[in-house]
């Protein structure tokens, strides 16, 4: 998907980039209550151990922790409840077929406000990395840092 200039990031799942090889990404809406949106505007969200499941033709986001709104009342929703993701039926069928066939996983990568002020979740179709793949990606990242440092020193 194209990166939007006016998106305000709420939370990123950095662990997903380490644990999975990202194949495709999609943008999905999320069904929230008013207090949850206010809490997200205070930048309160945790995506570390969350995952996406497809059940009954619907996409569900599990284990996302959105703490209660600081100025909320006694009827704040449960911070760890399942939340429905809003996607087109055609996309849901495609993702369900991919996950069922090839042993791929659906992983949320980040949560953000789009240019209209709506909360969106970037969902990725991913394949789990093996230990040697993780080592290789860490080695690539380290060599890239060294090259960037060398170029920075040279340009001074």
Number of C-alpha atoms within 10 A of each C-alpha: 8 4 6 9 8 11 17 16 14 20 18 19 17 12 12 22 17 16 16 20 19 20 10 11 16 14 17 19 15 19 16 13 10 12 20 22 18 16 18 21 17 12 15 17 19 18 23 17 14 16 18 21 17 17 9 7 10 16 22 18 22 18 17 20 18 21 18 20 20 11 9 14 10 6 8 16 18 12 15 12 13 15 16 19 22 17 15 10 12 9 11 16 13 10 19 20 13 15 17 10 9 9 11 19 20 23 25 27 23 20 26 20 18 16 12 8 12 12 22 21 23 17 22 23 19 22 18 17 16 11 9 9 15 17 13 11 15 13 12 12 12 12 12 12 12 12 12 12 12 11 11 10 9 8 7 5
